[in-house]
Amino acid sequence: MTHWVVITGATSGIGKALALHFAKENYHVLALGRNTSALTKLQNMSKNIKAVNVDLLTKDAITKIKKSFLQNDKLQFLIHCAVSAEPFVGLSDLTLNDFNNIMQLNTYIPFYLTTQLSKFFNEKTRVLFINSDYAPPEGKFHCNISGAYAISKAALAKAIQYLRAERPELLIAEFNPGSTHTPLLEKIYDKIAHQPHFFKKNKTNIATPEEVAFSIFILLTQTDDSTYSMKNWDHLNMDKFISHGLDKTYLNKKCPQLTLQAKL
């Protein structure tokens, strides 16, 4: 019997960093993605990673994922990282098909996949939804660029509330990593917002995917159930970890380059 860490969107950004981090910590990782070459490279990086080439928007996606489990396998952590924001156009220029794809992948698929895989859960299984500070009305909007993305993330936050109410037995958390140097954000700033040097100028304020992955690893593995299931974890930092009773020595040992004031 294998206990799996299942990660969607595992071929780049936070998803990839998570897959590598959990694999390094000797967890068995089921990495889901649709980029064949990126999945192959990822799987070759660790014997603990099993890559599954799957397009979550296809009808047979759930069946394909379920077939990756053996009969007695269990799901230890389910982390929803897959995301779409393209095409980068205003709502008035967005086709119905494009809008539906964004809403499905960012909002519907995460909680649908959660319910469909719950047969592999046990009482300790934890589900984590990666959200965005684009979601609230006061979020960082880029007009005529990512309205559908913002809408889908706001809808995800509401969907999580309903899922918690319907399935109170599930251990669910929502995590907003803040500004992170991912391929998605790079596209927004470099190509769309015409700020090609944005990341170079803001290195101290932008988290790396590896820093975010460390935060998420601690959240999933070093918190008790009541702490984990808080309404929302937002911009985690080491002060928050310690304030919730996590061991300072452990944190410094695992990631000594981070200070107590480090924003992840």
C-alpha positions in Angstrom: 0.0 0.0 0.0 1.3 3.4 -1.0 0.3 6.8 0.5 0.4 9.4 -2.3 0.9 13.1 -2.4 -1.2 14.1 -5.5 -0.3 17.4 -7.1 -2.1 18.9 -10.1 -0.2 21.4 -12.3 3.1 19.7 -11.4 5.1 20.5 -14.5 6.0 24.1 -13.6 5.9 26.8 -10.9 4.6 26.0 -7.4 3.4 22.5 -8.5 6.8 21.5 -9.8 8.6 22.9 -6.7 6.1 21.0 -4.5 6.7 17.7 -6.3 10.4 18.0 -5.9 10.2 19.0 -2.3 8.0 16.2 -1.2 10.0 13.7 -3.2 13.2 15.0 -1.5 11.5 14.3 1.8 10.8 10.7 0.7 7.1 11.1 0.0 5.5 9.2 -2.9 4.4 11.9 -5.4 1.8 11.5 -8.1 2.5 14.4 -10.4 -0.3 15.4 -12.7 0.2 17.5 -15.8 -0.3 17.6 -19.6 3.2 18.7 -20.8 4.7 15.3 -21.7 8.3 16.4 -21.9 8.2 18.3 -18.7 6.6 15.3 -16.9 9.3 13.0 -18.2 12.0 15.4 -16.9 10.3 15.7 -13.6 9.9 11.9 -13.1 13.6 11.4 -14.0 14.6 13.8 -11.2 13.4 11.5 -8.4 12.5 7.8 -8.0 9.7 9.0 -5.7 7.8 10.8 -8.4 5.3 9.0 -10.6 4.2 11.3 -13.5 0.7 11.0 -15.0 0.0 12.7 -18.3 -3.6 13.9 -18.1 -5.6 16.9 -19.3 -8.0 17.7 -16.4 -10.5 19.2 -18.9 -11.1 15.9 -20.7 -13.9 13.5 -19.8 -11.6 10.6 -19.0 -9.3 12.6 -16.7 -10.8 11.3 -13.4 -10.8 7.7 -14.6 -7.1 8.0 -15.7 -6.1 9.4 -12.4 -8.0 6.7 -10.4 -6.2 4.0 -12.4 -2.9 5.3 -11.1 -3.8 4.0 -7.7 -3.6 0.4 -6.7 -6.5 -1.1 -4.8 -5.2 -0.4 -1.2 -3.4 2.8 -2.0 -4.3 5.9 0.0 -4.1 9.6 -0.7 -2.2 11.5 2.0 -2.2 15.0 0.5 -4.1 16.4 -2.4 -2.8 19.8 -3.6 -4.5 21.7 -6.4 -2.0 23.8 -8.3 -3.3 23.6 -11.9 -4.4 26.9 -13.2 -5.2 28.7 -16.4 -5.5 32.5 -17.2 -5.1 32.5 -21.0 -6.0 34.1 -23.3 -5.0 37.4 -21.8 -7.9 39.5 -23.1 -10.7 41.5 -21.6 -14.0 39.9 -20.8 -15.7 41.5 -23.8 -13.2 39.7 -26.1 -13.3 36.4 -24.3 -15.0 33.5 -26.1 -17.5 31.4 -24.2 -15.3 28.3 -24.7 -12.2 30.1 -23.3 -14.2 31.4 -20.3 -15.6 27.9 -19.6 -12.1 26.4 -19.7 -10.8 28.9 -17.2 -13.7 28.4 -14.9 -13.6 24.6 -15.1 -9.9 24.2 -14.5 -9.6 26.9 -11.8 -12.9 26.4 -10.0 -14.9 23.3 -10.9 -12.1 20.7 -11.3 -10.4 21.2 -7.9 -13.5 20.5 -5.8 -14.9 17.9 -8.3 -11.5 16.0 -8.3 -11.5 16.2 -4.5 -14.9 14.5 -4.2 -14.1 11.9 -6.8 -10.8 10.9 -5.2 -12.3 10.8 -1.7 -12.6 7.0 -1.9 -8.8 7.0 -1.4 -8.9 9.3 1.6 -8.5 8.2 5.2 -9.2 10.3 8.3 -5.8 12.0 8.0 -6.0 13.0 4.4 -5.5 16.7 3.8 -6.7 18.8 0.8 -5.1 22.1 -0.1 -6.4 24.6 -2.6 -4.0 27.1 -4.0 -5.8 30.4 -4.5 -4.8 33.9 -5.4 -5.0 37.5 -4.2 -6.6 38.3 -7.5 -9.7 36.8 -6.0 -11.0 39.6 -3.7 -12.4 42.9 -5.1 -9.3 44.7 -3.7 -7.0 42.3 -5.5 -4.3 43.2 -8.0 -6.3 43.6 -11.2 -4.8 44.0 -14.6 -7.6 45.5 -16.7 -8.4 43.8 -20.0 -6.0 41.0 -19.1 -7.1 38.5 -16.5 -10.7 39.2 -15.5 -11.8 35.6 -16.1 -8.9 34.4 -14.0 -9.9 36.7 -11.1 -13.5 35.6 -11.3 -12.6 32.0 -11.3 -10.4 32.4 -8.2 -13.1 34.4 -6.4 -15.5 31.5 -7.2 -13.0 29.0 -5.9 -13.0 30.7 -2.5 -16.7 30.4 -2.3 -16.7 26.8 -3.6 -14.3 25.9 -0.8 -16.8 27.3 1.8 -19.6 25.2 0.4 -17.4 22.1 0.2 -16.4 22.5 3.9 -20.1 22.8 4.8 -21.1 19.7 2.8 -18.1 17.6 3.7 -17.2 18.6 7.3 -15.2 15.4 7.7 -12.6 16.5 5.2 -9.5 18.4 6.3 -9.5 21.3 3.9 -7.3 24.5 3.7 -7.0 27.3 1.3 -3.6 28.9 0.7 -2.8 32.2 -1.0 1.0 32.4 -1.7 1.0 36.0 -2.8 3.3 37.2 -5.5 5.4 34.3 -6.7 7.8 34.1 -9.6 5.9 31.6 -11.7 5.6 31.3 -15.5 2.0 32.7 -15.2 3.0 35.8 -13.3 6.0 36.2 -15.6 3.7 36.3 -18.6 1.5 38.9 -17.0 4.3 41.2 -16.2 6.7 40.6 -19.0 4.4 40.4 -22.0 1.1 41.8 -20.8 1.8 44.6 -18.4 4.9 45.6 -20.3 7.2 45.4 -17.3 10.0 43.1 -18.6 12.3 43.9 -15.6 9.6 43.5 -12.9 11.1 40.5 -11.2 14.7 41.8 -11.2 13.5 45.0 -9.5 11.3 43.3 -7.0 13.4 40.3 -5.9 12.9 40.9 -2.2 9.2 41.1 -2.5 8.6 38.2 -4.8 8.7 34.6 -3.4 10.3 31.8 -5.4 8.3 28.6 -6.0 10.7 26.8 -3.8 10.0 29.1 -0.8 6.3 28.7 -1.3 6.7 24.9 -1.6 8.6 24.9 1.8 5.7 26.9 3.4 3.1 24.5 2.0 5.2 21.5 3.1 5.3 22.8 6.7 1.6 23.6 6.6 0.7 20.1 5.5 3.1 18.1 7.7 3.7 20.1 10.8 0.2 21.5 11.9 -2.5 19.9 13.9 -5.9 19.4 12.3 -7.6 22.4 13.9 -4.7 24.7 12.9 -4.6 23.3 9.4 -8.3 23.8 8.7 -8.3 27.5 9.4 -10.5 29.4 6.9 -7.5 30.7 4.9 -3.8 30.7 5.1 -2.6 33.9 3.5 1.1 34.9 2.7 2.5 32.4 5.2 5.7 33.5 7.0 7.8 32.0 9.8 6.3 34.3 12.4 2.9 32.7 11.7 4.4 29.2 11.9 5.9 29.8 15.3 2.8 31.6 16.6 0.9 28.4 15.9 3.3 26.3 18.0 5.6 25.0 15.4 9.2 24.4 16.4 11.6 27.2 15.6 14.6 24.9 15.6 12.9 22.6 13.1 12.1 25.4 10.8 15.6 26.9 10.9 17.1 23.5 10.3 14.9 22.8 7.3 15.3 26.2 5.7 18.1 28.2 7.5 18.3 30.9 4.8 14.9 32.2 5.9 14.7 34.7 8.8 11.7 35.3 11.1 10.8 38.3 9.0 11.1 36.5 5.6 8.0 36.8 3.6 7.3 33.6 1.7 
